[in-house]
Amino acid sequence: MTLFAPGVLFGVAAVSGGHGIRGALVVAVLPALPLMWLLARSLGERATPRGLERAGHWAGIQAWLHAHEDFAQLPPAAVSVWDRYLGYGTALGVTSRAGRLLGFDAGDRRRVWSSYGGTWRPVRIRYPRLRPGFGAPTGRLLQLACAAGVVAVGLYLFAVLRQPDWAVTTGPDADHSLRRPGLLLSAGWVGIALLGVLVAGRFGRWTLFVAFLAMMPGNFGSAHGWLGHAMDRSGPLVGETVAIVCFGALAAYYVTLAVLERRAPHTVTGEVLRMEPRRRESAPRFLALDTGETDRTTAWALPPEAPAVAPGSVVRLAVSPATRAVRSAEVVTG
């Protein structure tokens, strides 16, 4: 995309200057040709005889280390036997366990090599950061369902019970009154949102400041007359209807997860690829597990109070598929 950006800019400039489409295409394509030539030269093969000799040397060492079946699973303590060859194996991608235990694979969090199941293959890891109810226990799910329900019901009651005479739209002080339509609507919406945040237990030190900032669009809309007749309509506005439906569906979703959480857990066994912390210490950690069945996996939610599991360990987990929560973890081989 960066390669064709100059051509696009030249083409737009040509059209804006009154030139024809053909001229614009010519001007747009011409800058791309030398750039493509330069890019091809920079990415070309630059092997030298000395470089090929050294590459063959290290390829031979890699093949020799691959010939030792147990070399890939050696722990870091094996350096007392293998000496520098353990480091060579880590650099050449032959040693997996030692590299993970020492944190050498911390670069790519979403693509990790694994030999669990018998063959080496890259495993793609997905971290469900925005998944509602991820790793939440039953009590927390019911609390979130109540918070979403409070917002949905509050928006509906606010839309039904508000009256047009609450707002001041005419008079000498209408532009400076606290009862302007946009300001009243913003106050109602923000108040309902604060109530939902309070029920959800997420009221923090910045909540009131964010609520104050959320009042600004309504105040700006009132100053420009955009919401002058919003209070005249009976029933929810279009945006309110969408919000009521969304929060109502979210409350039903949390209740469904709470019901599914009461079912017996499933058991999965595999090798731990990664364990990622979250920004909040009280949030569950990501635990990526390779079961050897597929090249893609979704991280499980390890409770913050649970002990950490070292990457490279084979564990047996009791999990809840609905919330991806780990109920218990048993180390099979460390």
C-alpha atoms as one frame of an Amber mdcrd trajectory, in Angstrom:
protein
   0.000   0.000   0.000   2.857   2.385   0.786   4.338   1.664  -2.640   1.307
   2.996  -4.528   0.572   5.931  -2.194   2.706   8.434  -4.180   1.032   7.369
  -7.428  -2.414   7.828  -5.930  -1.496  11.293  -4.683  -0.099  12.268  -8.096
  -3.246  10.963  -9.782  -5.530  12.948  -7.484  -3.444  16.051  -8.080  -3.678
  15.551 -11.852  -7.469  15.238 -11.775  -7.784  18.241  -9.463  -5.677  20.273
 -11.863  -8.108  19.724 -14.703  -6.190  17.026 -16.583  -7.928  14.049 -18.175
  -8.310  10.580 -16.716  -5.677   9.162 -19.084  -3.135  11.706 -17.971  -3.966
  11.007 -14.342  -3.439   7.255 -14.855  -0.093   7.825 -16.548   1.073  10.163
 -13.804  -0.147   7.733 -11.135   1.561   4.658 -12.619   4.917   6.204 -13.513
   6.167   6.705  -9.891   5.361   3.081  -9.055   7.683   1.604 -11.703  11.020
   2.863 -10.311   9.858   2.155  -6.767   9.041  -1.447  -7.710  12.460  -1.800
  -9.343  14.213  -0.476  -6.225  12.153  -2.749  -4.000  13.016  -5.795  -6.119
  16.722  -4.968  -5.861  16.598  -4.495  -2.084  14.812  -7.816  -1.540  16.917
  -9.796  -4.004  19.307 -12.626  -3.169  22.731 -11.405  -2.061  24.433 -14.681
  -1.245  28.223 -14.848  -1.364  30.428 -17.958  -1.541  31.580 -17.405   2.038
  27.991 -16.901   3.191  26.837 -20.079   1.449  29.650 -21.981   3.129  28.643
 -20.786   6.606  24.954 -21.406   5.884  25.781 -24.999   4.927  27.782 -25.389
   8.137  24.883 -24.291  10.349  22.388 -26.296   8.298  24.499 -29.367   9.047
  24.481 -28.599  12.784  20.712 -28.110  12.651  20.237 -31.478  10.912  22.550
 -33.159  13.425  20.589 -31.764  16.370  17.297 -32.743  14.732  18.584 -36.319
  14.563  18.487 -36.497  18.374  14.802 -37.136  19.059  14.824 -35.926  22.683
  16.865 -32.790  22.030  13.802 -30.586  21.444  12.419 -31.345  24.917  15.616
 -30.748  26.872  15.283 -28.341  29.839  17.744 -25.476  30.421  19.578 -27.613
  32.998  20.787 -29.850  30.154  23.427 -27.213  29.363  25.726 -29.090  31.756
  25.746 -31.998  29.279  25.206 -30.344  25.897  27.212 -27.191  26.622  27.003
 -24.621  23.809  24.985 -26.915  21.551  21.895 -26.226  23.641  22.247 -22.550
  22.751  22.836 -23.461  19.119  19.644 -25.510  19.117  17.670 -22.615  20.578
  19.002 -20.201  17.961  18.308 -22.669  15.129  14.768 -23.426  16.310  15.503
 -27.026  17.305  15.039 -26.610  21.055  11.480 -25.670  22.025  11.180 -26.370
  25.726  14.342 -24.614  26.860  13.510 -21.567  24.760  10.018 -21.260  26.210
  11.145 -21.822  29.803  13.772 -19.103  29.432  11.373 -16.717  27.686  13.254
 -16.623  24.365  10.004 -17.016  22.419   8.367 -13.939  23.950   8.466 -12.061
  20.658   5.476 -13.505  18.806   2.529 -13.957  21.111   0.115 -15.155  18.441
   2.243 -17.712  16.606   4.108 -20.317  18.648   5.840 -23.464  17.462   4.782
 -26.694  19.150   5.705 -30.361  18.814   2.869 -31.650  20.976   1.153 -34.421
  19.059   4.289 -35.708  17.348   5.137 -33.162  14.642   6.492 -29.624  14.697
   3.997 -27.031  13.511   3.117 -23.371  14.164   0.038 -22.832  16.327  -2.018
 -19.652  16.002  -3.286 -18.278  19.316  -6.348 -16.069  19.659  -6.779 -13.941
  22.779 -10.485 -13.089  23.333  -9.914  -9.713  24.980 -13.321  -8.258  24.073
 -15.393 -11.371  24.753 -18.137 -10.551  27.307 -18.005 -12.754  30.382 -14.581
 -14.195  29.577 -13.422 -16.192  32.594 -16.154 -14.809  34.858 -17.666 -17.019
  37.592 -21.404 -17.436  38.047 -21.761 -14.635  40.600 -19.909 -12.172  38.416
 -22.019 -13.121  35.383 -25.231 -12.465  37.301 -23.852  -9.123  38.488 -23.053
  -8.106  34.907 -26.498  -9.273  33.794 -28.093  -7.045  36.431 -25.970  -4.086
  35.303 -26.950  -4.539  31.650 -30.593  -4.992  32.649 -30.523  -1.818  34.748
 -29.238   0.165  31.763 -31.851  -1.302  29.390 -34.754  -0.720  31.789 -33.459
   2.719  32.765 -33.249   3.850  29.145 -36.756   2.591  28.444 -38.272   4.312
  31.494 -36.406   7.533  30.756 -37.715   7.515  27.176 -41.308   6.783  28.214
 -41.624   9.030  31.268 -39.896  12.203  30.086 -42.132  15.106  29.129 -41.630
  17.903  26.567 -42.176  20.588  29.215 -39.044  19.456  31.043 -36.971  21.308
  28.443 -36.753  25.037  27.801 -36.545  25.844  24.087 -37.860  29.408  23.960
 -37.262  32.590  25.900 -34.368  34.961  26.455 -32.445  32.504  28.646 -33.076
  29.373  26.562 -29.507  29.258  25.242 -28.021  29.371  28.754 -30.560  27.301
  30.664 -29.640  24.011  32.299 -32.902  22.618  30.914 -31.838  22.644  27.290
 -32.996  19.494  25.424 -29.540  18.169  24.607 -28.266  18.771  28.120 -31.280
  17.033  29.684 -30.942  14.031  27.383 -27.212  13.756  28.056 -27.780  14.006
  31.802 -30.340  11.206  31.676 -28.195   8.932  29.545 -25.042   9.532  31.571
 -26.914   9.042  34.856 -28.268   5.685  33.671 -24.804   4.658  32.492 -23.314
   5.583  35.884 -25.956   3.481  37.609 -25.037   0.525  35.405 -21.335   1.007
  36.127 -22.088   1.147  39.852 -24.105  -2.092  39.736 -21.316  -3.761  37.736
 -18.801  -2.800  40.420 -16.556  -0.902  37.992 -16.881   2.587  39.501 -13.338
   3.958  39.484 -11.588   7.221  40.194 -11.891   8.379  36.570 -15.549   7.465
  36.160 -16.956  10.877  37.076 -14.442  12.642  34.848 -15.421  10.436  31.888
 -19.086  11.095  32.691 -18.408  14.836  32.620 -16.787  14.510  29.200 -19.755
  12.452  27.994 -22.020  15.423  28.721 -20.158  17.600  26.224 -21.747  16.290
  22.975 -25.262  16.956  24.281 -24.304  20.448  25.375 -22.711  21.096  21.982
 -25.786  19.761  20.184 -28.094  22.019  22.168 -25.970  25.054  21.390 -26.380
  24.367  17.657 -30.056  23.438  17.818 -29.544  19.807  16.744 -31.656  18.336
  19.559 -34.244  21.073  19.795 -37.210  18.780  19.076 -35.837  15.540  20.530
 -37.917  15.952  23.692 -41.125  16.426  21.698 -41.164  12.827  20.507 -42.978
  10.281  22.677 -41.112   7.039  23.212 -37.481   6.122  22.629 -35.347   7.753
  19.988 -33.681   5.589  17.347 -30.394   5.503  19.225 -32.165   4.721  22.485
 -34.046   1.849  20.850 -30.797   0.359  19.584 -29.183   0.731  23.020 -32.179
  -0.841  24.789 -32.104  -3.849  22.463 -28.326  -4.252  22.779 -28.222  -4.040
  26.574 -31.254  -6.297  26.872 -29.574  -8.883  24.654 -26.366  -8.517  26.675
 -28.261  -9.167  29.917 -29.838 -12.294  28.402 -26.394 -13.400  27.184 -24.901
 -13.096  30.678 -27.800 -15.036  32.197 -27.303 -17.784  29.609 -23.599 -17.977
  30.450 -24.439 -18.205  34.156 -26.766 -21.138  33.463 -24.157 -22.903  31.304
 -21.559 -22.309  34.008 -23.494 -24.644  36.311 -22.868 -27.598  34.014 -20.135
 -30.165  34.642 -16.715 -29.026  33.401 -14.961 -30.489  30.380 -11.473 -31.963
  30.575  -8.745 -30.984  28.112  -5.110 -32.065  28.101  -2.294 -30.384  26.251
   0.960 -28.484  26.376   1.061 -24.926  27.679   2.272 -22.601  24.932   1.980
 -19.237  26.661   0.573 -17.625  29.780  -0.137 -13.914  29.370  -1.010 -11.511
  32.220  -3.679  -8.823  31.939  -3.492  -5.130  32.731  -5.663  -5.524  35.812
  -4.276  -7.898  38.408  -7.794  -9.036  39.294  -8.510 -10.122  35.701  -7.990
 -13.752  34.646  -4.783 -14.523  32.789  -4.604 -15.942  29.281  -3.517 -19.587
  29.124  -2.807 -20.861  25.601  -2.956 -24.650  25.350  -2.053 -26.923  22.443
  -4.099 -30.132  22.441  -2.391 -31.472  19.314  -5.664 -31.607  17.370  -5.527
 -28.356  15.397  -3.166 -25.568  14.387  -5.376 -22.908  15.981  -6.288 -22.437
  19.615  -8.166 -19.935  21.766  -6.679 -18.984  25.109  -8.398 -20.114  28.288
  -8.981 -17.868  31.306  -6.825 -18.823  34.279  -8.144 -17.263  37.528  -5.781
 -14.732  39.127  -5.640 -16.716  42.364  -4.583 -19.925  40.580  -0.861 -20.805
  40.563   1.101 -20.053  37.415   1.866 -22.826  34.938   5.213 -22.859  33.162
   5.203 -22.910  29.347   6.201 -26.322  28.040   4.333 -28.180  30.788   1.670
 -30.724  29.910  -1.438 -30.022  31.991  -4.917 -31.408  32.427  -7.550 -28.667
  32.725 -11.141 -28.736  33.925 -12.762 -25.949  31.914 -16.086 -24.275  31.178
 -16.355 -23.907  27.373 -18.988 -21.154  27.592 -16.771 -18.697  29.480 -13.386
 -20.319  28.687 -12.762 -20.375  32.449 -10.273 -22.815  33.974 -11.760 -24.386
  37.083  -8.731 -26.509  37.960  -5.299 -27.251  36.498  -3.235 -30.374  37.119
   0.350 -30.604  35.876   0.918 -33.963  34.185   4.570 -33.443  33.237   6.583
 -30.406  34.156
